[in-house]
């Protein structure tokens, strides 16, 4: 029977990926230090490098603005439903 999968937090992933990007230790040394498979370290490193370009391109700001717009729409819908519920009650 296989063991339960371990879920790593974003902070831990970022720390390990940053260590891998720095290159001060080899991937094998990072595996021994953190007890994480090398495939995970390599994928976290790749994700971190891909995500950095989004930070500097302004995509994060666009996503934040979209979230604000979505939240405003949802609040308006909630208000509408509350008014309808009160009218029917």
PyMOL commands that set and color helices and strands:
alter all, ss='L'
color gray80, all
select helices_A, chain A and resi 10-22+27-34+38-57+59-88
alter helices_A, ss='H'
color red, helices_A
deselect
rebuild
show_as cartoon
